[in-house]
Amino acid sequence: MHGGLSDPLPGGACRICGGPLLPPARDAGTLSDLWTDENLCRRRDATHICAACSWFTEGKNRSTIWSGRPVVYATPRDYRTLTLSELHDLLARPFDVPAVFLVRGTGPNLARKHTQWRALEAVTFDRSCVRVTFFGVQTSSDSHHVSGTATFMADTFVALVKEMHSRAYPYACAAAEAMSGKRRGTRPGEAFMRRYIMAHLVAALKKHLSPTVYLAAYVAAAIVGQDLKTEGRVK
């Protein structure tokens, strides 16, 4: 994303992202000696970097940005952290663009800049073509994680999540009840049920898997898990 709220500097481009050089710009020569990512630069002929890329290079984008929530939604004006349910609700209505969406799972190295820089390849300019970068999404109870970029129409994605939810919810209720019985009244945890639901959705859709389907299953599993917790079926 490009930083700042003013008009682009005349003829300027950001050395890193290649986008319009929105002020306050920074001389690329002031980058720390620890900057070793010149291979990421799209305009090596440019001498300045935009406010957003400058912010990225200063380490402020690490784990502190997530605030315990798995989604970051960033626009030129600001950024917000969201739950997966809130992401679903946001996509169901008009939202500010251009925007960057980042979704994290539970995989390792989530805060490394090399992972988050991938968002440069997934900017959303219109609801008809939403792009979401996700990484470290756990697809089952084992250590297998999936990363990628999902591209979809917002309305289609929202409908897909709702369809998955409607199919998974009754099964999840029955599974949670059965697990509670086997454990002598001990309810399964929400996190465990999310992974359990995700694994079954992925298995059921294995012939149709794509980054968009993976992401939709992840969101649907989170919403089902949240519903089960609200209803007291899981802890």
C-alpha positions as CSV (number, residue, x, y, z in Angstrom):
1,M,0.0,0.0,0.0
2,H,1.0,3.6,-0.5
3,G,1.3,5.7,2.5
4,G,0.1,9.3,3.2
5,L,-3.0,11.2,2.3
6,S,-1.7,13.9,0.0
7,D,-1.3,13.9,-3.8
8,P,1.7,12.0,-5.2
9,L,4.9,13.9,-5.6
10,P,5.2,14.9,-9.3
11,G,6.9,12.2,-11.3
12,G,7.9,10.3,-8.2
13,A,7.8,6.6,-7.6
14,C,8.5,4.5,-4.5
15,R,11.8,2.6,-4.8
16,I,10.3,-0.5,-3.0
17,C,6.7,-0.9,-4.1
18,G,7.0,1.1,-7.3
19,G,3.7,3.0,-6.6
20,P,3.1,6.7,-6.5
21,L,5.5,8.5,-4.1
22,L,2.9,9.7,-1.6
23,P,4.4,12.0,1.1
24,P,5.9,12.1,3.5
25,A,8.6,10.4,1.4
26,R,11.9,9.2,2.7
27,D,15.3,9.2,1.1
28,A,16.2,5.6,0.4
29,G,19.8,6.4,1.4
30,T,18.6,6.6,5.0
31,L,17.7,2.9,5.2
32,S,19.4,1.0,7.9
33,D,22.5,-1.1,7.1
34,L,20.3,-4.0,8.2
35,W,18.2,-3.5,5.0
36,T,19.1,-6.5,2.9
37,D,16.0,-6.8,0.7
38,E,17.0,-4.9,-2.5
39,N,15.6,-7.8,-4.5
40,L,12.1,-6.7,-3.4
41,C,12.5,-3.2,-5.0
42,R,10.4,-2.6,-8.1
43,R,11.9,0.7,-9.0
44,R,15.7,0.6,-8.4
45,D,16.1,3.8,-10.4
46,A,14.0,5.7,-7.8
47,T,15.7,7.4,-4.9
48,H,12.9,7.7,-2.3
49,I,10.4,5.4,-0.6
50,C,6.8,6.1,0.3
51,A,5.5,6.4,3.8
52,A,4.0,2.9,3.9
53,C,7.1,1.1,2.8
54,S,9.2,3.2,5.2
55,W,6.9,2.1,8.0
56,F,7.4,-1.5,6.9
57,T,11.2,-1.2,7.0
58,E,11.2,0.1,10.5
59,G,10.0,-3.1,12.1
60,K,6.6,-1.8,13.2
61,N,4.9,-4.4,11.1
62,R,5.9,-7.3,13.3
63,S,3.8,-9.3,15.7
64,T,2.5,-6.1,17.5
65,I,0.4,-5.2,14.6
66,W,-1.9,-8.2,14.9
67,S,-3.2,-7.4,18.4
68,G,-4.3,-11.0,18.8
69,R,-6.5,-10.9,15.7
70,P,-5.7,-12.8,12.5
71,V,-6.6,-10.2,9.9
72,V,-5.1,-6.9,8.9
73,Y,-7.1,-4.6,6.6
74,A,-5.1,-1.6,5.4
75,T,-6.0,1.4,3.2
76,P,-4.1,4.5,2.4
77,R,-5.8,6.2,5.4
78,D,-5.2,3.6,8.1
79,Y,-5.2,-0.1,9.0
80,R,-7.4,-2.2,11.3
81,T,-7.1,-5.6,12.8
82,L,-10.1,-7.9,12.4
83,T,-11.4,-11.3,13.4
84,L,-12.2,-13.7,10.6
85,S,-15.9,-13.2,11.2
86,E,-15.4,-9.4,10.9
87,L,-13.5,-10.0,7.6
88,H,-16.5,-11.9,6.3
89,D,-18.9,-9.1,7.4
90,L,-16.6,-6.4,5.8
91,L,-16.6,-8.2,2.5
92,A,-20.4,-8.4,2.5
93,R,-20.7,-4.6,2.2
94,P,-18.8,-1.8,0.4
95,F,-15.4,-1.1,1.8
96,D,-12.6,1.4,1.2
97,V,-10.2,0.7,-1.7
98,P,-7.4,0.4,-2.6
99,A,-6.9,-2.0,0.2
100,V,-4.5,-4.8,1.4
101,F,-5.9,-7.8,3.2
102,L,-3.5,-10.0,5.2
103,V,-4.7,-13.2,7.0
104,R,-2.5,-15.2,9.3
105,G,-2.9,-18.7,10.6
106,T,-0.8,-20.4,13.2
107,G,2.3,-21.2,11.1
108,P,5.8,-20.2,12.1
109,N,7.6,-16.9,11.3
110,L,4.3,-15.0,10.8
111,A,5.9,-11.7,11.7
112,R,8.8,-11.8,9.3
113,K,8.8,-9.0,6.8
114,H,9.6,-11.4,3.9
115,T,6.2,-13.0,4.5
116,Q,4.2,-9.8,4.9
117,W,5.9,-8.1,1.9
118,R,3.9,-10.6,-0.3
119,A,1.0,-8.3,0.2
120,L,2.6,-6.0,-2.5
121,E,1.4,-8.6,-5.0
122,A,-2.2,-8.6,-3.7
123,V,-3.7,-5.1,-3.7
124,T,-7.5,-4.9,-4.0
125,F,-8.9,-2.1,-6.1
126,D,-12.5,-3.2,-6.5
127,R,-15.0,-5.6,-4.8
128,S,-15.3,-7.5,-8.1
129,C,-11.7,-8.6,-7.7
130,V,-10.7,-9.0,-4.1
131,R,-7.2,-10.3,-3.4
132,V,-6.2,-11.7,0.1
133,T,-2.8,-12.8,1.1
134,F,-2.8,-15.6,3.7
135,F,-0.1,-17.6,5.3
136,G,0.4,-20.3,7.9
137,V,-3.2,-21.6,7.7
138,Q,-3.4,-24.9,9.5
139,T,-5.6,-27.3,7.5
140,S,-5.7,-30.2,10.0
141,S,-4.6,-31.2,13.5
142,D,-1.1,-32.0,12.2
143,S,1.6,-29.4,11.3
144,H,0.6,-28.9,7.7
145,H,0.1,-25.2,6.8
146,V,-1.0,-23.5,3.6
147,S,-0.1,-20.1,2.3
148,G,-1.2,-18.2,-0.8
149,T,-3.2,-15.5,-2.4
150,A,-6.9,-15.8,-2.9
151,T,-8.6,-13.9,-5.7
152,F,-12.4,-13.6,-5.8
153,M,-15.6,-11.5,-6.2
154,A,-16.6,-10.4,-2.8
155,D,-20.3,-11.5,-3.1
156,T,-19.2,-14.9,-4.4
157,F,-16.8,-15.4,-1.5
158,V,-19.4,-14.3,1.1
159,A,-21.9,-16.8,-0.4
160,L,-19.3,-19.6,-0.4
161,V,-18.5,-19.0,3.3
162,K,-22.2,-19.1,4.2
163,E,-22.8,-22.3,2.3
164,M,-19.8,-23.9,4.1
165,H,-21.1,-22.7,7.4
166,S,-24.6,-24.1,6.8
167,R,-23.2,-27.5,6.0
168,A,-20.5,-27.6,8.7
169,Y,-22.5,-26.2,11.6
170,P,-25.0,-29.2,12.2
171,Y,-22.1,-31.7,11.9
172,A,-19.9,-29.6,14.3
173,C,-22.7,-29.5,16.9
174,A,-23.1,-33.2,16.8
175,A,-19.3,-33.7,17.0
176,A,-18.9,-31.4,19.9
177,E,-21.7,-33.2,21.8
178,A,-20.1,-36.6,21.1
179,M,-16.7,-35.4,22.2
180,S,-18.1,-34.0,25.4
181,G,-19.7,-37.4,26.1
182,K,-16.5,-39.3,25.5
183,R,-14.6,-36.9,27.8
184,R,-17.1,-37.3,30.6
185,G,-18.6,-33.8,30.3
186,T,-15.4,-32.0,29.4
187,R,-16.2,-29.8,26.4
188,P,-13.6,-29.6,23.6
189,G,-11.8,-26.3,23.1
190,E,-12.8,-23.8,20.4
191,A,-9.4,-23.8,18.8
192,F,-9.5,-27.6,18.5
193,M,-13.0,-27.5,17.0
194,R,-11.9,-24.9,14.4
195,R,-9.0,-27.2,13.2
196,Y,-11.4,-30.2,13.3
197,I,-14.0,-28.4,11.1
198,M,-11.3,-27.0,8.8
199,A,-9.9,-30.5,8.3
200,H,-13.3,-31.9,7.4
201,L,-14.1,-29.1,5.0
202,V,-10.8,-29.5,3.2
203,A,-11.3,-33.3,3.0
204,A,-14.8,-32.8,1.6
205,L,-13.6,-30.3,-1.0
206,K,-10.3,-31.9,-1.9
207,K,-11.3,-32.1,-5.6
208,H,-12.0,-28.4,-5.7
209,L,-9.3,-26.9,-3.6
210,S,-7.9,-23.5,-4.5
211,P,-6.5,-20.6,-2.5
212,T,-10.0,-19.1,-2.4
213,V,-11.6,-22.4,-1.2
214,Y,-8.9,-22.8,1.5
215,L,-9.5,-19.3,2.7
216,A,-13.3,-19.7,2.7
217,A,-13.0,-22.9,4.7
218,Y,-10.7,-21.2,7.2
219,V,-13.2,-18.3,7.7
220,A,-16.2,-20.7,7.8
221,A,-14.5,-22.9,10.4
222,A,-13.7,-19.9,12.6
223,I,-17.3,-18.6,12.4
224,V,-18.7,-22.1,13.3
225,G,-16.2,-22.3,16.2
226,Q,-17.3,-18.9,17.4
227,D,-20.9,-19.9,17.2
228,L,-20.3,-23.1,19.2
229,K,-18.5,-21.1,21.9
230,T,-21.3,-18.6,22.2
231,E,-23.7,-21.4,22.6
232,G,-21.6,-23.1,25.3
233,R,-20.9,-26.2,23.2
234,V,-17.2,-25.7,23.4
235,K,-14.9,-23.9,25.9
